[in-house]
């Protein structure tokens, strides 16, 4: 088993490499194993929304933090790849939550700012990075700003400026990368990469997003898929049920799993 420190270094290297890091989010052990076994998969990322849903909780830090930590720990223990966890806003104590996550084998995390006051969000980033240092790992914090997610009817130029201001503050606080989820057009991605530097921006893949090759060419570090991977899986399940109810059966291309 590779050491945590080595996994953390490997995960950071994947973000700074010229190739776009592509991670399809998982939510339990079986999805982690299935994704990890696909050739070309280099790291795993959990999705907090998907994990919460699998336990019957809504998204938004409604799942008990210890249950979330247990879930991501089971995923980390099931695979040899580096695992980064979605830790939402830190569950009230970003530093302690990151410490717990490292304790179960996680070497990176998303941390939402939820558009809290900037000083409060910066303090959370600093606490998370200090927790990594205390545990002896180069923790790969994906500091998330919700500027676009919570934009509402604000002027798009103001939203972009807000995302840049917040992202640069998180980089200055020690985060190696900044996560800006939302529907970003090419101009917005270019502006964010220019502001943060190449391989410092991560984005979410969604219907209508820029092609992966274009994101790589623009200097994006990573793309992940949040709850969309679970929606794809559940859509396939629902389609199976519809087919069975209609008198059909399993698709002919169903693959055996180890």
Buried (B, 14 or more C-beta within 10 A) or exposed (E): EEEBEEBBBBBBBBBEEEEBBBBBBBBBBEBBBBBBEEEEBBBBBBBBBBBBBBBEBEBEBEBEBEEBBBBBBBBBEBBEBBBBBBBBBBBEBBBBBBBBBBEBBBBBBBBBBBBBEBEEBBBBBBBBBBBBEEBEBBBBBBBBBBBBBBBEEEEEEEBBBBBBEBBBBBBEBBBBBBBBBBBBEEEBBEBBBEBBEEBBBBBBBBEEBBEEEEBBEBBBBBBBBBBBBBBEBEEEEEEBEEEEEEEEEEEEEEEEEE
